[in-house]
Amino acid sequence: MRKVPNITITIYGSEQICASCVGAPSSKDTYEWLQAAIGRKYASEGVQYNYIDINKPQTDAIHQAYVEQIIKEDLFYPIIWVNDKIVAEGIPSLKPIYQALDQLGLEIKEA
Protein backbone atom coordinates (compact mmCIF):
# COMPACT_ATOMS: atom_id res chain seq x y z
CA MET A 1 0.00 0.00 0.00
CA ARG A 2 1.31 3.41 -1.02
CA LYS A 3 1.91 6.00 1.70
CA VAL A 4 0.15 9.29 0.96
CA PRO A 5 2.24 12.30 2.03
CA ASN A 6 0.63 14.93 4.25
CA ILE A 7 0.91 18.19 2.38
CA THR A 8 -0.53 21.54 3.35
CA ILE A 9 -0.69 24.31 0.77
CA THR A 10 -1.34 27.70 2.33
CA ILE A 11 -2.16 30.77 0.30
CA TYR A 12 -1.80 34.14 2.07
CA GLY A 13 -3.54 36.96 0.29
CA SER A 14 -6.27 39.55 0.16
CA GLU A 15 -9.47 40.23 -1.73
CA GLN A 16 -7.81 43.47 -2.79
CA ILE A 17 -5.19 42.82 -5.48
CA CYS A 18 -1.60 43.64 -4.53
CA ALA A 19 -0.77 47.20 -5.65
CA SER A 20 2.28 45.92 -7.55
CA CYS A 21 0.30 43.11 -9.17
CA VAL A 22 -2.21 45.10 -11.22
CA GLY A 23 -3.81 42.86 -13.83
CA ALA A 24 -3.15 39.72 -11.80
CA PRO A 25 -5.94 37.46 -10.54
CA SER A 26 -7.07 37.92 -6.95
CA SER A 27 -5.57 35.81 -4.19
CA LYS A 28 -8.88 33.94 -3.83
CA ASP A 29 -8.92 33.22 -7.59
CA THR A 30 -5.34 31.95 -7.29
CA TYR A 31 -6.39 29.71 -4.39
CA GLU A 32 -9.15 28.13 -6.51
CA TRP A 33 -6.98 27.92 -9.66
CA LEU A 34 -4.21 26.20 -7.73
CA GLN A 35 -6.55 23.53 -6.37
CA ALA A 36 -7.82 22.78 -9.88
CA ALA A 37 -4.32 22.72 -11.43
CA ILE A 38 -2.91 20.42 -8.75
CA GLY A 39 -5.99 18.18 -8.92
CA ARG A 40 -5.53 17.72 -12.69
CA LYS A 41 -1.88 16.66 -12.39
CA TYR A 42 -1.63 14.85 -9.06
CA ALA A 43 -3.46 12.19 -7.10
CA SER A 44 -4.13 14.83 -4.51
CA GLU A 45 -5.63 12.96 -1.58
CA GLY A 46 -3.66 13.97 1.46
CA VAL A 47 -3.34 17.59 0.26
CA GLN A 48 -4.97 20.24 2.42
CA TYR A 49 -5.52 23.81 1.24
CA ASN A 50 -5.72 26.88 3.46
CA TYR A 51 -6.58 30.41 2.43
CA ILE A 52 -5.47 33.09 4.87
CA ASP A 53 -6.88 36.59 4.35
CA ILE A 54 -4.18 38.98 5.51
CA ASN A 55 -6.78 41.67 6.28
CA LYS A 56 -8.59 39.56 8.87
CA PRO A 57 -7.50 38.77 12.44
CA GLN A 58 -5.95 35.32 12.78
CA THR A 59 -6.58 32.92 15.65
CA ASP A 60 -3.45 30.90 14.88
CA ALA A 61 -0.28 32.59 16.20
CA ILE A 62 1.88 31.31 13.32
CA HIS A 63 -0.50 32.69 10.69
CA GLN A 64 -0.79 35.99 12.58
CA ALA A 65 2.98 36.38 12.77
CA TYR A 66 3.34 35.76 9.06
CA VAL A 67 0.50 38.14 8.20
CA GLU A 68 2.27 40.84 10.23
CA GLN A 69 5.49 40.14 8.33
CA ILE A 70 3.70 40.38 4.96
CA ILE A 71 2.25 43.76 5.89
CA LYS A 72 5.42 45.10 7.54
CA GLU A 73 7.72 44.08 4.68
CA ASP A 74 5.14 44.99 2.00
CA LEU A 75 5.53 41.57 0.34
CA PHE A 76 3.77 40.76 -2.92
CA TYR A 77 0.79 38.46 -2.49
CA PRO A 78 -0.55 35.91 -2.84
CA ILE A 79 2.24 34.07 -1.09
CA ILE A 80 2.10 30.31 -1.47
CA TRP A 81 3.59 27.91 1.04
CA VAL A 82 3.94 24.17 0.60
CA ASN A 83 4.24 22.82 4.12
CA ASP A 84 6.94 25.04 5.68
CA LYS A 85 8.49 26.45 2.49
CA ILE A 86 7.58 29.52 0.44
CA VAL A 87 7.27 28.44 -3.20
CA ALA A 88 5.72 31.51 -4.84
CA GLU A 89 5.17 35.22 -4.21
CA GLY A 90 3.06 37.58 -6.30
CA ILE A 91 1.87 36.16 -9.59
CA PRO A 92 2.60 32.43 -9.12
CA SER A 93 4.11 30.01 -11.61
CA LEU A 94 3.18 26.35 -11.38
CA LYS A 95 6.73 25.07 -11.97
CA PRO A 96 8.17 25.76 -8.47
CA ILE A 97 4.93 24.58 -6.85
CA TYR A 98 5.02 21.32 -8.80
CA GLN A 99 8.72 20.88 -7.95
CA ALA A 100 7.94 21.20 -4.24
CA LEU A 101 5.12 18.64 -4.56
CA ASP A 102 7.39 16.25 -6.47
CA GLN A 103 10.07 16.55 -3.77
CA LEU A 104 7.49 15.64 -1.14
CA GLY A 105 6.52 12.53 -3.11
CA LEU A 106 3.05 13.50 -4.27
CA GLU A 107 2.06 10.96 -6.90
CA ILE A 108 1.33 12.14 -10.46
CA LYS A 109 -1.96 10.89 -11.92
CA GLU A 110 -1.68 8.27 -14.60
CA ALA A 111 -2.88 9.37 -18.02
N, C-alpha and C positions, 0 to 999 in steps of 0.2 A: 504494500500500500504506500502510495506517494505521500510524503509529508508536505502539507500546504503551509507556506511561510506566512507569518503574521506581518502584514504590511499596513501601515497607516499613512495615508496621503492627506496632508493638511494644507488647505489653501487659505492664506491670510489676505483679506482684501476689503473692499468697500463698495457700496452701491454706486458711489460717486467715482468716476474714472480718474485715475491718477493724472495729475496735471501735466506730467511729462509724457503721458501715454495717450494723447488725443488721437482718436480714430481706432483705438484698440477696443476689444470687447470688454464688457464689465467683468469684475472679479467673479460674480455669480455665474455669468455666462461661461467663463473659463472653467469654473468648478463643474458645471454640467457637461461641457465639451470634453473635459478630461476624463470624466467617468465613461462617456460613450467611446472615446478613442481607446482607452485602456481595455474596456470590455470587448471591443472588436478584435484586439490583438492577443489578449491574454485570457487564460482560464482564471478569472479574477475572484474566485471564492477565496476568502481569507484577506481580501483587501477592504479596508475601512476608509471612508472619506469623511473629512471634517471641513466645514467652512467656518472660518472665524471672521466676523465682521469687526474690523479694527475701530469702528466708531461706537461700538457697544461695550458696556462693562463686561468683564470676563470673570467667571467664578473660579476658573482654574488659574492658579498662580503662575504657572509656566506660560500659559497663553497670554496672561496679562502682562508679564514681563516682556514678552516678545512684541506685543502690540505697542507698549511704551517705547521700545527700541525702534520700531518701524517709524513711529511718529517723530521721535527725537532726532533720528538720523535721516529723516525724510527719504526713506527707501522707496523704490518703485514697487508698486503692487499690481497684480497679485504676486505673492511670494509663495512658492510651492515647496513644501517639505515632503520628503519620502523618509518615513521614520524620523531619525534625528539629523537629517542632512538636507540643507537647502539645495534644490536642484534647478530652480528657475526663479527669476525676478523680473517683473515687468511683463512684457509680452512674451509668453513662454513658447519654447520650441519643444517638440515631443522627443527629440533625440536624447537629450540628457536625462529626461524622465524615464524613457525606456531603458537607457543604460543602467540607471539605478535599480529599476525593477529586475533587469536581467541579473545584475550582481547579487540581488537578494534571492534569486532562484525562482522567480515567478514563471510559471510554465506558459509557453506560447501555445495558443490554440492550434490544433491541426486543421489544415485546409480541407 
